Amino acid sequence: MPLIVTPKQLNLRGELYHQLGTLLSAGLPITSALDTLRKNPPAPAFRKPLDRIKSDIEQGFTFSETLRRVGRWIPSFDLALLDAAERSGRLDTCFKLLADYYRERSQIARETLGNLAYPLFIVHFAVFLAPFPALFITGDIVGYVQQTIGVIAPFYLGAFLVVFACQGKHGERWRSLVERAGRLIPLLGTARRHLALARLAAALEALISAGVQMIPAWELAAEASGSPALGRTVRGWKPDMEDGGEPPSTMLERSPEFPELFVNLYNTGEISGSLDETLVRLQKYYREEGSRKLRALSQWFPRLVYFGILLAIAFQIVSFWSNYYSGILNNFD
């Protein structure tokens, strides 16, 4: 994955997964699907990784093993989910799920950037215009650069560091810090949590349907969720489930990381014997809720930025006139 992921790159990855899912649904084996796709990939940069994946599969490696051998081209979240899908024989369904996920992320990112365009233009216009009269009079280019680039550059650096810190390629300890920090942000923390639960439910349903035992199924699903907090919680269940014979529903009731709705529906599905259907419903619900909150954030964040700009302008105006009248009063004294 590149250092900074753009909406276009998210959309291209979604298109890659969509085409793979379509080819597999049509009955093509994975090697044929990869061979077809590498000839005309959504992006030229995909051709080399697809060549290597196809070559490794022909040498006897499983699809999940080949993805790990490629390196960081596949995000760890996708890799864990595809591993679970391969075990259940549902790679086509998983590819379509990932395709929808990346397309939604791309669309939300585009909407956010589009809504931020006008406020950012106003900020840049004000920063570069305000010291321009002094530059025209004094010709001090160094001072002008300090008052413009020197003001804007720290904000760009901060935005870059935030985007880089939030990427999933870092270690679990770092991702845990980012997850805890994200929970303090309204809408964003809840959205990330809901999307993690949706990935967990999707992976768990695939693994259980494939006949994987409950303990390893839960551990693999928690890894696929991409949430370090969920992963730690589920790994802590193992002694009680192995030695004490506790069912997952009992462990869920003791775990504050899982919301009450998830716990209740899972318990109902476990008792009624319709756990697979329940997990599909949970996946759909939390995915829709997470996407809805991200869209709300993409609409309100630019408005908050714009409101902050208005407050800054108002403060500058009030400060100017306050200093102006203070000077006049001092002259009278």
Stockholm file with secondary structure:
# STOCKHOLM 1.0

chainA/1-333         MPLIVTPKQLNLRGELYHQLGTLLSAGLPITSALDTLRKNPPAPAFRKPLDRIKSDIEQGFTFSETLRRVGRWIPSFDLALLDAAERSGRLDTCFKLLADYYRERSQIARETLGNLAYPLFIVHFAVFLAPFPALFITGDIVGYVQQTIGVIAPFYLGAFLVVFACQGKHGERWRSLVERAGRLIPLLGTARRHLALARLAAALEALISAGVQMIPAWELAAEASGSPALGRTVRGWKPDMEDGGEPPSTMLERSPEFPELFVNLYNTGEISGSLDETLVRLQKYYREEGSRKLRALSQWFPRLVYFGILLAIAFQIVSFWSNYYSGILNNFD
#=GR chainA/1-333 SS CCSSCCHHHHHHHHHHHHHHHHHHHTTCCHHHHHHHHHHSCSSGGGHHHHHHHHHHHHTTCCHHHHHHHHCTTSCHHHHHHHHHHHHHTCHHHHHHHHHHHHHHHHHHHHHHHHHHHHHHHHHHHHHHHTTHHHHHHHCCHHHHHHHHHHHHHHHHHHHHHHHHHTSTTSCHHHHHHHHHHHTTSTTHHHHHHHHHHHHHHHHHHHHHHTTCCHHHHHHHHHHHHTCHHHHHHHHTTHHHHHHSCCCHHHHHHTCTTSCHHHHHHHHHHHHHTCHHHHHHHHHHHHHHHHHHHHHHHHHHHHHHHHHHHHHHHHHHHHHHHHHHHHHHHHHHC
#=GC SS_cons         CCSSCCHHHHHHHHHHHHHHHHHHHTTCCHHHHHHHHHHSCSSGGGHHHHHHHHHHHHTTCCHHHHHHHHCTTSCHHHHHHHHHHHHHTCHHHHHHHHHHHHHHHHHHHHHHHHHHHHHHHHHHHHHHHTTHHHHHHHCCHHHHHHHHHHHHHHHHHHHHHHHHHTSTTSCHHHHHHHHHHHTTSTTHHHHHHHHHHHHHHHHHHHHHHTTCCHHHHHHHHHHHHTCHHHHHHHHTTHHHHHHSCCCHHHHHHTCTTSCHHHHHHHHHHHHHTCHHHHHHHHHHHHHHHHHHHHHHHHHHHHHHHHHHHHHHHHHHHHHHHHHHHHHHHHHHC
//
